[in-house]
Amino acid sequence: MNSPLPTLSLLETRVLGVLAEKQRTVPDSYPLTLNALVAGCNQKTSRNPILEVTDAEAQAALDSLKGYSLVSESSGGRSFRYAHNIDGVLRIPSQSIILLTVLMLRGPQTAGELRIACDRMHNFADISAVEGFLEEMAQRPAGALVVKLARLPGARESRWAHLLSGAPAEDAAGAGTGSSAGADVSLGEVAALKANVARLEAELAGLKALVARICSELGIAPGGNDPA
């Protein structure tokens, strides 16, 4: 891809990660329908943070990703189906796509954790093989896709994070505060809040419109006072 990579939101990386994951774990159901995609986004296992994504939010993320050529849409039966185009845009090996997929779905991981988490999609021979592909993505000439985080106090291994959403806030938090628990909690809480802000704002706007309509029909001012 000639232009720089866009900075993706948490929801966009979740959608992209689910498409890449399901391509390999449930190939008979791939490309995915919107319903299947939403179910994958809202899984309670193998996800960090856990989200509650609506159909409308997932569709908006898909439309955005289609604009970046990272997702394609096709018609299958009575539903539209969606597939990722990570390989076509990023031009990286399938092993790297799998590692990137796990990082998008589960957050920062050590090389050892990544090897275990990737097992259903690819069996890496050893941890050094995982580290080799991570290093390639970190030194990618067209722009780094992953970064090795500063080792947290008491940790035996450093974790890796993807850069599709920009530099991870956890990088600075882990190096500056020395509290791994605080960094992990902050990451999950902030990500979950961001994923729900759009829906809450839409609900608030709808409630305001409803109140205004009711007040208009009753002939009272929105503040609750009868007109003079």
C-alpha positions as CSV (number, residue, x, y, z in Angstrom):
1,M,0.0,0.0,0.0
2,N,1.5,3.3,-1.0
3,S,-0.3,5.6,1.5
4,P,0.4,5.4,5.3
5,L,-1.7,3.0,7.3
6,P,-4.7,4.6,8.9
7,T,-5.0,4.7,12.7
8,L,-7.8,2.2,13.5
9,S,-10.2,2.4,16.4
10,L,-10.6,-0.4,19.0
11,L,-13.8,-1.5,17.3
12,E,-12.2,-1.6,13.8
13,T,-9.3,-3.7,15.0
14,R,-11.8,-6.1,16.8
15,V,-13.8,-6.5,13.6
16,L,-10.6,-7.0,11.5
17,G,-9.3,-9.5,14.0
18,V,-12.5,-11.5,14.1
19,L,-12.6,-11.8,10.3
20,A,-9.0,-13.0,10.2
21,E,-9.5,-15.4,13.1
22,K,-12.7,-17.0,11.7
23,Q,-11.2,-17.4,8.3
24,R,-8.9,-20.0,9.8
25,T,-11.0,-21.5,12.7
26,V,-14.4,-21.8,10.9
27,P,-13.5,-21.7,7.2
28,D,-16.9,-23.2,6.2
29,S,-18.7,-20.1,7.6
30,Y,-16.3,-17.6,6.0
31,P,-16.8,-14.9,4.7
32,L,-18.9,-13.9,7.7
33,T,-22.4,-12.5,7.9
34,L,-23.0,-9.4,10.1
35,N,-24.6,-11.6,12.8
36,A,-21.7,-14.0,12.9
37,L,-19.2,-11.1,13.0
38,V,-21.0,-9.4,15.9
39,A,-21.1,-12.7,17.8
40,G,-17.3,-13.0,17.3
41,C,-16.7,-9.4,18.4
42,N,-18.7,-10.1,21.6
43,Q,-17.1,-13.4,22.6
44,K,-16.4,-13.7,26.3
45,T,-13.4,-15.9,25.6
46,S,-10.1,-15.1,23.8
47,R,-11.0,-11.4,23.9
48,N,-9.4,-8.5,25.8
49,P,-11.2,-6.2,26.5
50,I,-14.6,-7.8,26.4
51,L,-17.0,-5.7,24.3
52,E,-20.7,-5.4,23.7
53,V,-20.9,-4.4,20.0
54,T,-24.2,-3.7,18.3
55,D,-25.1,-4.5,14.7
56,A,-25.0,-0.8,13.8
57,E,-21.6,-0.3,15.4
58,A,-20.2,-3.3,13.6
59,Q,-21.6,-2.1,10.3
60,A,-20.1,1.3,10.7
61,A,-16.7,-0.3,11.4
62,L,-17.1,-2.5,8.3
63,D,-17.9,0.6,6.2
64,S,-14.8,2.4,7.5
65,L,-12.6,-0.6,6.9
66,K,-13.9,-1.0,3.4
67,G,-12.8,2.6,2.7
68,Y,-9.3,1.5,3.6
69,S,-9.6,-1.6,1.4
70,L,-9.0,-3.8,4.5
71,V,-12.5,-5.4,4.2
72,S,-14.5,-6.6,1.2
73,E,-18.2,-7.2,0.9
74,S,-19.9,-9.9,-1.1
75,S,-23.5,-11.1,-1.6
76,G,-24.2,-14.6,-0.4
77,G,-27.8,-16.0,-0.2
78,R,-30.0,-13.5,1.6
79,S,-27.2,-11.8,3.5
80,F,-24.1,-9.8,2.7
81,R,-20.8,-11.4,3.8
82,Y,-17.5,-9.8,4.8
83,A,-13.9,-10.9,4.4
84,H,-10.6,-9.2,5.4
85,N,-7.9,-8.1,3.0
86,I,-5.1,-7.8,5.4
87,D,-2.7,-9.7,3.2
88,G,-3.5,-7.6,0.2
89,V,-3.0,-4.3,2.0
90,L,-0.1,-5.1,4.4
91,R,1.6,-7.7,2.2
92,I,3.0,-9.7,5.1
93,P,3.2,-13.6,5.5
94,S,0.3,-15.5,6.8
95,Q,2.2,-16.3,10.0
96,S,2.5,-12.6,10.6
97,I,-1.2,-12.0,10.0
98,I,-2.0,-14.7,12.6
99,L,0.2,-13.0,15.2
100,L,-1.3,-9.6,14.4
101,T,-4.8,-11.2,14.7
102,V,-4.2,-12.4,18.2
103,L,-2.7,-9.1,19.3
104,M,-5.8,-7.3,17.9
105,L,-8.1,-9.7,19.7
106,R,-6.3,-10.2,23.0
107,G,-4.1,-7.2,23.6
108,P,-0.4,-7.2,24.4
109,Q,1.1,-10.7,24.7
110,T,4.5,-12.3,25.3
111,A,6.0,-14.4,22.5
112,G,5.2,-17.5,24.6
113,E,1.6,-16.5,25.1
114,L,1.3,-15.7,21.4
115,R,2.6,-19.2,20.4
116,I,-0.1,-20.8,22.6
117,A,-2.9,-18.4,21.5
118,C,-2.1,-19.0,17.8
119,D,-2.2,-22.8,18.0
120,R,-5.7,-23.2,16.4
121,M,-4.6,-21.1,13.4
122,H,-0.9,-22.0,13.1
123,N,1.5,-24.2,14.9
124,F,4.7,-22.3,15.4
125,A,7.7,-24.6,15.9
126,D,9.1,-22.7,18.9
127,I,9.1,-19.3,20.6
128,S,12.1,-18.2,18.5
129,A,9.9,-18.6,15.3
130,V,7.3,-16.4,16.8
131,E,9.9,-13.8,17.8
132,G,11.4,-13.9,14.2
133,F,8.0,-12.9,12.6
134,L,7.5,-10.3,15.3
135,E,10.9,-8.7,14.7
136,E,10.1,-8.6,10.9
137,M,6.9,-6.7,11.6
138,A,8.6,-4.4,14.0
139,Q,11.3,-3.6,11.4
140,R,8.9,-3.5,8.4
141,P,10.3,-0.9,5.8
142,A,6.8,0.3,5.0
143,G,6.1,1.0,8.7
144,A,6.2,-1.0,11.9
145,L,3.1,-3.1,12.7
146,V,4.1,-4.2,16.2
147,V,6.3,-2.9,19.0
148,K,8.0,-4.6,21.9
149,L,6.9,-3.1,25.2
150,A,9.1,-2.3,28.1
151,R,9.4,-5.3,30.5
152,L,7.2,-4.7,33.5
153,P,8.7,-5.1,37.0
154,G,8.7,-8.7,38.0
155,A,7.9,-10.0,34.5
156,R,10.2,-12.6,32.9
157,E,9.4,-11.7,29.3
158,S,8.5,-8.5,27.4
159,R,5.1,-8.3,25.8
160,W,4.3,-7.2,22.2
161,A,1.5,-5.0,21.0
162,H,0.2,-4.1,17.6
163,L,0.4,-0.5,16.2
164,L,-2.7,-0.5,14.0
165,S,-4.3,1.8,16.6
166,G,-1.2,3.9,17.1
167,A,1.3,3.6,19.9
168,P,-0.2,1.7,22.9
169,A,-0.9,3.8,25.9
170,E,0.2,0.8,28.0
171,D,3.8,1.2,26.7
172,A,4.2,4.5,28.6
173,A,2.1,3.4,31.6
174,G,4.1,0.2,32.1
175,A,7.5,1.9,31.8
176,G,6.6,4.9,33.9
177,T,4.5,3.6,36.8
178,G,5.9,0.2,37.4
179,S,2.4,-1.2,38.0
180,S,1.3,-4.0,35.7
181,A,-2.1,-4.4,37.3
182,G,-2.9,-0.7,36.9
183,A,-1.9,-0.7,33.3
184,D,-4.0,-3.7,32.4
185,V,-7.1,-2.4,34.2
186,S,-6.7,1.0,32.6
187,L,-6.4,-0.5,29.1
188,G,-9.5,-2.6,29.5
189,E,-11.6,0.1,31.1
190,V,-10.7,2.8,28.6
191,A,-11.2,0.6,25.6
192,A,-14.6,-0.6,26.8
193,L,-15.7,3.0,27.5
194,K,-14.6,4.1,24.0
195,A,-16.5,1.3,22.4
196,N,-19.8,2.4,24.1
197,V,-19.5,6.2,23.8
198,A,-21.1,6.4,20.4
199,R,-24.0,4.2,21.4
200,L,-24.6,6.2,24.6
201,E,-24.5,9.5,22.7
202,A,-27.0,8.3,20.2
203,E,-29.4,7.1,22.9
204,L,-29.1,10.5,24.7
205,A,-29.8,12.4,21.5
206,G,-32.9,10.1,20.9
207,L,-34.2,10.8,24.4
208,K,-33.7,14.5,24.0
209,A,-35.7,14.4,20.7
210,L,-38.5,12.4,22.4
211,V,-38.8,14.8,25.3
212,A,-38.9,17.8,22.9
213,R,-41.6,16.1,20.8
214,I,-43.7,15.3,23.9
215,C,-43.3,18.9,25.3
216,S,-44.4,20.2,21.9
217,E,-47.5,18.1,21.8
218,L,-48.4,19.1,25.4
219,G,-47.8,22.7,24.7
220,I,-45.2,23.2,27.4
221,A,-41.6,24.4,27.3
222,P,-38.9,21.8,27.5
223,G,-37.9,23.1,30.9
224,G,-41.2,22.0,32.3
225,N,-43.0,25.4,32.7
226,D,-46.3,26.1,31.0
227,P,-46.2,28.9,28.4
228,A,-47.4,32.3,29.5
